[in-house]
């Protein structure tokens, strides 16, 4: 029997805003095997919303792209799955993990965690409607003390799901607790379809230890990929890459190229690119080097994704600029990237920007609302 296309793979999570097609292309260049589009609400697809249909677009370089859908009715989910398949999705993913109130109060996303029988019916309806595989993204449960992911995963597999992704937190925990990889491991041991682990992976050695601990063969990267898109390559090669500031700037320039390639270089394309560049800079500025020899023991105690070491040593100008967490800096740097015609011109202008802006008085709070990240 052929191996499942979902087994032993590195997944890029569905990311609100950040999961745009250009960023997915960047992650594929760094080794992502499976990519998932931003969550599309089926009701909007059925009302022919151009913005929602845009979330179903993929790029020829994406090796295995899936569309993620949110809905609560079997009939409409089946229709949504057929639309996504017709638009080229290689698989269809059902969102049962989005925790934000705007989604859950409508009975979508993580609210489905509370209704295992209904979830099974939804998966079965999608499975019957399309030839493409159907997958499900779960959290471990709705609330602490009510972790029912083992039952949910069983129901999903019995209904025909080809793979199950588990974010190792409850809906109420959001990002406030470390992901429960032991529970992910219990589910992986009980199921016959691939179980994909998700939560708190920022380094190749954290991925390795969590995979060994849980027994999963596939992991999904979310915030870690936004901070360092080269994380996929690190995991595949089993070694860290500690890029210089200039090397990271060139990664950013590559994203800029892909944004323009997708949106165009006219005035409208410039505006759309300038929407995304500052957003991504708010994650890329969080990068700090975490060599395994120095941080492996600390990572066993607490996820490095939830660690932000203080910058105690003075940094070179470009490094200082790339670590700047201020929105105004991100907007100015995004403008420089958009206006420049070469990376060398952009580097020169970036250094000039750093020379004229005032130093930050204190570390910036870099947390975003969950709605800006989770898919």
Buried (B, 14 or more C-beta within 10 A) or exposed (E): EEEBBBBEBBBBBBBBBBBBBBBBBBBBBBBBBBBBBBBBBBBBBBEEBEEBBEBBBBBEEBEBBBBBBBBBBBEBBBBBBBBBBEBBBBBBBBBBBBBBEEBBEBBBBBBBBBBBEBBBBBBBBBBEBBEBBBBBBBBBBBEEEEBBBBBBBBBBBEBBBBBBBBBBBBBBBBBEBBBBBEBBBBBBEEBEBBBBBBBBBBBBBBBBBBBEBBBBBBBBBBBBBBBBBBBBBBBBEEEBBEBEBEEBBBBBBBBBBBBBBBBEEEEEBBEBBBBBBBBBBBBBBBBBEBEBEEBBEEBEEEBBBEEEEEEEEEEEBBBBBBBBBBEEBBBBBBBBBBEBEEBEEBBEBBEEBBEEBEEBEEEBEEEBEBBBBBB
